Amino acid sequence: MKTSNIIIFLIVVIVIAGIFGFAIWDMRNTTEGVDTNNVSNNIKQEEVINTNTTDDLLNATLDDINTNTIDSNNIMQNLGMYEGEWYISQDAYINAERIDELMDRKDDRFITDEEFENELQTLNNDEVAELDVDEYYGDRIKFDFELTGPAPTQRVARLEDIVVELANSVGTFTYTDNWGTSGNGTITLKDNQIELKLETTKVNQGTLWGVEGAYTFSYKLSD
């Protein structure tokens, strides 16, 4: 090989080596400019933040669900606490049941009139007031009221499907019972009690019975 060719070959090798050397040096500088540890830490922190955010959102959602469930349960319990059949007291209810049973025995002729009168004297033969609350929505109540006279006649005066708008658990209304007796009424809801006041304004001629008076219902039949 000629000396000139050898020199050219060496120059080419040196140039190629220089190019590769510069490329390697530039890659090292670029890599050194990036903190791999910081990159790794940032990635981990973002994962932790994302995880915490997801957990917070999940916990907040569960809290909302639990709170709403509790509120809903409380609302339903409060709405249902007045619905049902109410009597003046448990004793009044039991006494009324005994009189009804005694009347049935008399009507079916299981006992004589004399036996009926004797047994009736052992019971509290007064009028029986019954309030049946069909619906209660907090600001509105729907009910029936029945007042039964003493045995043996047991005349019944009745109010049906009375709907009253309430303000602060108190509502007023007008009524006409099944005997044609008309009047004004007030219903008041209290803790475990319902007060009902009925005042007659008009009575039909020949009416033998009717609803009137003030009643405090404190005993509700169990569902």
VOTIKOL-228233 format. One record per residue (C-alpha): residue number from 1; residue in one letter; y, z, x. Coordinates in pm, 1 decimal. Each point is the difference from the previous one (the first is absolute). Example, Ala and Ser with C-alpha at 12.3 -4.5 7.8 and 13.67 -1.06 7.14 Angstrom:
<nodes>
+-----+---+----------+----------+----------+
|   k | r |        Y |        Z |        X |
+-----+---+----------+----------+----------+
|   1 | a |   -450.0 |    780.0 |   1230.0 |
|   2 | s |    344.0 |    -66.0 |    137.0 |
+-----+---+----------+----------+----------+
</nodes>
This chain:
<nodes>
+-----+---+----------+----------+----------+
|   k | r |        Y |        Z |        X |
+-----+---+----------+----------+----------+
|   1 | m |      0.0 |      0.0 |      0.0 |
|   2 | k |    340.3 |    -85.9 |    124.6 |
|   3 | t |    243.1 |    270.5 |     92.0 |
|   4 | s |    246.7 |   -118.5 |   -264.6 |
|   5 | n |   -261.4 |     21.5 |   -272.1 |
|   6 | i |    -92.7 |    353.0 |    105.0 |
|   7 | i |    362.8 |    106.0 |    -19.1 |
|   8 | i |     39.5 |   -150.3 |   -350.2 |
|   9 | f |   -318.9 |    172.4 |   -117.7 |
|  10 | l |    121.0 |    336.8 |    127.8 |
|  11 | i |    338.1 |    -46.9 |   -171.7 |
|  12 | v |   -173.9 |    -75.2 |   -332.0 |
|  13 | v |   -220.5 |    312.1 |     31.9 |
|  14 | i |    303.4 |    215.4 |     80.0 |
|  15 | v |    189.9 |   -136.4 |   -300.6 |
|  16 | i |   -294.3 |     62.2 |   -233.7 |
|  17 | a |    -45.0 |    350.5 |    136.6 |
|  18 | g |    371.3 |     65.7 |    -48.2 |
|  19 | i |    -11.0 |   -112.3 |   -362.0 |
|  20 | f |   -297.3 |    226.2 |    -76.4 |
|  21 | g |    162.1 |    289.0 |    182.5 |
|  22 | f |    323.6 |    -34.0 |   -197.5 |
|  23 | a |   -190.7 |    -15.2 |   -331.3 |
|  24 | i |   -196.0 |    317.6 |     82.5 |
|  25 | w |    318.5 |    181.3 |    107.5 |
|  26 | d |    178.8 |    -98.3 |   -327.1 |
|  27 | m |   -292.4 |    122.2 |   -213.7 |
|  28 | r |      3.1 |    336.7 |    177.7 |
|  29 | n |    372.7 |     44.6 |    -61.1 |
|  30 | t |    -42.1 |    -82.6 |   -370.6 |
|  31 | t |   -288.0 |    246.6 |    -34.6 |
|  32 | e |    189.8 |    270.8 |    187.3 |
|  33 | g |    293.9 |    -43.9 |   -243.3 |
|  34 | v |   -221.4 |    112.7 |   -293.3 |
|  35 | d |   -111.6 |    367.1 |    -15.4 |
|  36 | t |   -357.4 |    -27.4 |   -119.1 |
|  37 | n |    -16.1 |    371.8 |    -62.0 |
|  38 | n |    308.0 |    -15.8 |   -224.9 |
|  39 | v |   -146.9 |   -294.2 |   -188.2 |
|  40 | s |   -321.4 |    192.9 |    -59.1 |
|  41 | n |    189.1 |    311.9 |   -104.6 |
|  42 | n |    220.0 |   -198.8 |   -237.9 |
|  43 | i |   -305.0 |   -155.2 |   -161.4 |
|  44 | k |   -160.5 |    341.7 |    -42.7 |
|  45 | q |    322.5 |    146.8 |   -141.9 |
|  46 | e |     27.2 |   -285.6 |   -249.7 |
|  47 | e |   -360.2 |     62.1 |   -105.9 |
|  48 | v |     73.8 |    371.0 |    -45.8 |
|  49 | i |    318.8 |    -76.7 |   -195.1 |
|  50 | n |   -182.2 |   -246.4 |   -222.5 |
|  51 | t |   -283.2 |    247.8 |    -54.6 |
|  52 | n |    241.6 |    283.5 |    -80.2 |
|  53 | t |    197.9 |   -223.7 |   -233.8 |
|  54 | t |   -317.5 |   -101.4 |   -182.0 |
|  55 | d |   -111.0 |    363.8 |    -24.5 |
|  56 | d |    342.8 |    104.6 |   -126.7 |
|  57 | l |     -1.4 |   -271.3 |   -263.2 |
|  58 | l |   -353.3 |     90.1 |   -104.2 |
|  59 | n |     81.4 |    370.5 |    -18.8 |
|  60 | a |    318.7 |    -71.8 |   -194.6 |
|  61 | t |   -192.4 |   -218.2 |   -243.7 |
|  62 | l |   -268.4 |    266.0 |    -44.9 |
|  63 | d |    269.7 |    264.4 |    -52.7 |
|  64 | d |    164.7 |   -217.9 |   -263.2 |
|  65 | i |   -333.2 |    -55.9 |   -171.4 |
|  66 | n |    -82.1 |    372.1 |      4.7 |
|  67 | t |    348.6 |     94.6 |   -120.8 |
|  68 | n |     -4.8 |   -258.4 |   -275.1 |
|  69 | t |   -349.4 |    110.9 |   -101.9 |
|  70 | i |    112.1 |    362.8 |    -17.3 |
|  71 | d |    313.9 |    -91.1 |   -192.7 |
|  72 | s |   -202.2 |   -217.3 |   -234.9 |
|  73 | n |   -254.7 |    276.4 |    -56.9 |
|  74 | n |    276.9 |    252.8 |    -67.7 |
|  75 | i |    169.2 |   -236.7 |   -241.5 |
|  76 | m |   -323.1 |    -65.7 |   -186.9 |
|  77 | q |    -78.3 |    370.2 |    -18.6 |
|  78 | n |    348.6 |     76.5 |   -129.5 |
|  79 | l |    -20.6 |   -277.1 |   -256.7 |
|  80 | g |   -342.1 |    114.4 |   -116.1 |
|  81 | m |     78.5 |    369.9 |    -19.1 |
|  82 | y |    143.1 |    -28.3 |   -354.1 |
|  83 | e |   -242.8 |   -249.1 |   -150.5 |
|  84 | g |   -264.1 |    152.0 |   -225.2 |
|  85 | e |    -46.9 |    237.3 |   -295.2 |
|  86 | w |    218.5 |    310.4 |     -4.5 |
|  87 | y |    -23.4 |    323.3 |   -200.2 |
|  88 | i |    218.4 |    307.3 |    -23.0 |
|  89 | s |   -256.4 |    197.5 |    200.3 |
|  90 | q |   -367.7 |      0.2 |     86.8 |
|  91 | d |    -62.0 |    269.3 |   -260.9 |
|  92 | a |    170.3 |   -214.9 |   -263.8 |
|  93 | y |   -222.7 |   -293.3 |     93.7 |
|  94 | i |   -318.9 |    207.9 |    -13.0 |
|  95 | n |    103.3 |    152.6 |   -332.8 |
|  96 | a |     73.8 |   -344.6 |   -145.6 |
|  97 | e |   -342.0 |   -124.0 |    110.9 |
|  98 | r |   -168.5 |    294.8 |   -171.5 |
|  99 | i |    188.0 |    -61.0 |   -324.2 |
| 100 | d |    -96.3 |   -370.0 |      8.5 |
| 101 | e |   -363.1 |     96.5 |     53.5 |
| 102 | l |     17.6 |    248.8 |   -285.6 |
| 103 | m |    155.1 |   -262.0 |   -228.7 |
| 104 | d |   -277.5 |   -246.7 |     87.2 |
| 105 | r |   -265.4 |    259.7 |    -82.9 |
| 106 | k |    170.1 |     67.8 |   -334.8 |
| 107 | d |     34.7 |   -371.6 |    -83.5 |
| 108 | d |   -365.6 |    -57.8 |     88.5 |
| 109 | r |    -91.0 |    300.5 |   -216.8 |
| 110 | f |   -169.5 |    188.0 |    278.1 |
| 111 | i |    196.2 |    307.5 |   -109.0 |
| 112 | t |    130.8 |    120.8 |   -334.5 |
| 113 | d |    366.7 |     28.0 |    -87.5 |
| 114 | e |    -27.2 |    375.8 |     29.6 |
| 115 | e |   -152.9 |    -22.8 |    346.5 |
| 116 | f |    269.9 |   -246.6 |     96.8 |
| 117 | e |    276.8 |    238.3 |   -108.9 |
| 118 | n |   -160.6 |    291.1 |    183.0 |
| 119 | e |    -34.2 |   -193.3 |    327.5 |
| 120 | l |    347.7 |   -148.1 |    -35.0 |
| 121 | q |    148.0 |    348.3 |     -8.5 |
| 122 | t |   -134.1 |     60.5 |    351.3 |
| 123 | l |    201.7 |   -294.9 |    133.3 |
| 124 | n |    371.2 |    -56.6 |     48.5 |
| 125 | n |     57.3 |   -231.7 |   -294.8 |
| 126 | d |    342.6 |   -136.8 |     94.3 |
| 127 | e |    138.2 |   -352.7 |     21.6 |
| 128 | v |   -129.1 |   -199.1 |    296.8 |
| 129 | a |    238.1 |   -210.7 |    207.9 |
| 130 | e |   -142.7 |   -275.1 |    221.5 |
| 131 | l |    192.9 |   -233.3 |    229.9 |
| 132 | d |   -175.6 |   -307.3 |    135.0 |
| 133 | v |    190.6 |   -169.3 |    285.5 |
| 134 | d |   -122.2 |   -358.4 |     25.6 |
| 135 | e |    229.3 |   -123.1 |    278.8 |
| 136 | y |    248.8 |    145.3 |    244.7 |
| 137 | y |    204.2 |   -203.1 |    250.4 |
| 138 | g |    253.0 |    250.0 |    128.0 |
| 139 | d |    288.4 |   -138.7 |   -205.9 |
| 140 | r |   -196.7 |    -66.4 |   -318.3 |
| 141 | i |   -267.0 |    179.8 |   -199.8 |
| 142 | k |   -217.0 |   -106.9 |   -293.2 |
| 143 | f |   -176.8 |    258.3 |   -215.9 |
| 144 | d |   -154.4 |     96.3 |   -332.9 |
| 145 | f |     53.1 |    336.0 |   -167.5 |
| 146 | e |   -213.3 |    163.9 |   -264.5 |
| 147 | l |     62.6 |    319.1 |   -194.5 |
| 148 | t |   -293.3 |    128.5 |   -204.3 |
| 149 | g |     50.0 |    266.5 |   -264.4 |
| 150 | p |   -222.8 |    304.6 |    -45.8 |
| 151 | a |   -349.2 |    -30.5 |   -147.9 |
| 152 | p |   -136.0 |    -67.1 |   -251.6 |
| 153 | t |    254.1 |   -271.4 |    -91.8 |
| 154 | q |     75.2 |   -103.2 |    357.6 |
| 155 | r |    271.2 |   -246.3 |    -92.0 |
| 156 | v |     96.8 |   -221.1 |    292.7 |
| 157 | a |    348.5 |   -124.7 |     85.6 |
| 158 | r |      6.8 |   -263.6 |    271.5 |
| 159 | l |    236.9 |   -188.8 |    229.3 |
| 160 | e |   -145.5 |   -308.0 |    162.7 |
| 161 | d |    103.6 |   -219.9 |    293.1 |
| 162 | i |    326.3 |    180.4 |     70.6 |
| 163 | v |    166.1 |   -156.9 |    305.4 |
| 164 | v |    281.3 |    196.6 |    163.5 |
| 165 | e |    226.0 |    -92.4 |    292.2 |
| 166 | l |     42.7 |    296.5 |    235.3 |
| 167 | a |    293.8 |    116.1 |    210.5 |
| 168 | n |    -71.0 |    293.3 |    232.2 |
| 169 | s |   -329.5 |     53.6 |   -187.9 |
| 170 | v |    174.4 |     35.1 |   -337.7 |
| 171 | g |      5.7 |   -249.6 |   -285.8 |
| 172 | t |    119.0 |    -10.1 |   -360.0 |
| 173 | f |   -132.2 |   -206.8 |   -288.9 |
| 174 | t |    -12.2 |    -39.1 |   -376.2 |
| 175 | y |   -321.4 |      0.8 |   -200.5 |
| 176 | t |   -165.6 |    -40.0 |   -338.9 |
| 177 | d |   -342.6 |    158.8 |    -46.6 |
| 178 | n |   -286.2 |   -113.3 |   -222.4 |
| 179 | w |    136.5 |    209.7 |   -290.7 |
| 180 | g |    335.6 |   -175.2 |     11.4 |
| 181 | t |    178.3 |    294.5 |    161.3 |
| 182 | s |    278.6 |   -117.7 |    234.4 |
| 183 | g |    177.1 |    182.4 |    277.4 |
| 184 | n |    128.5 |     24.0 |    354.8 |
| 185 | g |   -210.9 |    100.7 |    296.0 |
| 186 | t |     35.9 |    107.2 |    362.2 |
| 187 | i |   -273.4 |     -2.1 |    262.8 |
| 188 | t |     36.0 |    181.0 |    332.6 |
| 189 | l |   -242.2 |    -22.2 |    292.1 |
| 190 | k |    -38.3 |    304.8 |    222.8 |
| 191 | d |   -246.3 |    116.3 |    263.7 |
| 192 | n |   -336.5 |     -2.6 |   -177.6 |
| 193 | q |    177.7 |     24.5 |   -335.5 |
| 194 | i |    143.3 |   -221.3 |   -270.8 |
| 195 | e |    252.3 |    120.6 |   -254.3 |
| 196 | l |     34.2 |   -181.1 |   -331.8 |
| 197 | k |    271.0 |     76.7 |   -256.8 |
| 198 | l |      0.0 |   -163.5 |   -343.9 |
| 199 | e |    281.4 |     45.3 |   -251.6 |
| 200 | t |    -33.6 |   -137.8 |   -352.6 |
| 201 | t |    288.7 |   -203.2 |   -139.9 |
| 202 | k |   -165.3 |   -144.3 |   -310.8 |
| 203 | v |   -298.1 |     96.5 |   -217.7 |
| 204 | n |   -152.4 |   -216.9 |   -270.6 |
| 205 | q |    -38.2 |    156.0 |   -342.8 |
| 206 | g |   -346.4 |    143.8 |    -53.0 |
| 207 | t |    -79.6 |     19.4 |    372.1 |
| 208 | l |   -256.7 |    274.7 |     65.1 |
| 209 | w |      7.9 |      3.7 |    379.0 |
| 210 | g |    195.7 |   -131.5 |    294.1 |
| 211 | v |     78.8 |     39.1 |    367.8 |
| 212 | e |    270.4 |    245.9 |     92.1 |
| 213 | g |     50.8 |    280.4 |    250.2 |
| 214 | a |     10.7 |     71.7 |    373.9 |
| 215 | y |   -320.6 |    -14.4 |    202.3 |
| 216 | t |    -78.2 |     74.5 |    365.0 |
| 217 | f |   -318.6 |   -165.8 |    117.7 |
| 218 | s |   -152.1 |    165.1 |    306.5 |
| 219 | y |   -370.2 |    -88.8 |    -21.3 |
| 220 | k |   -126.1 |   -350.3 |     73.0 |
| 221 | l |   -362.8 |    -97.4 |    -49.3 |
| 222 | s |   -182.8 |    -90.1 |    319.3 |
| 223 | d |    -82.0 |   -366.3 |     46.9 |
+-----+---+----------+----------+----------+
</nodes>
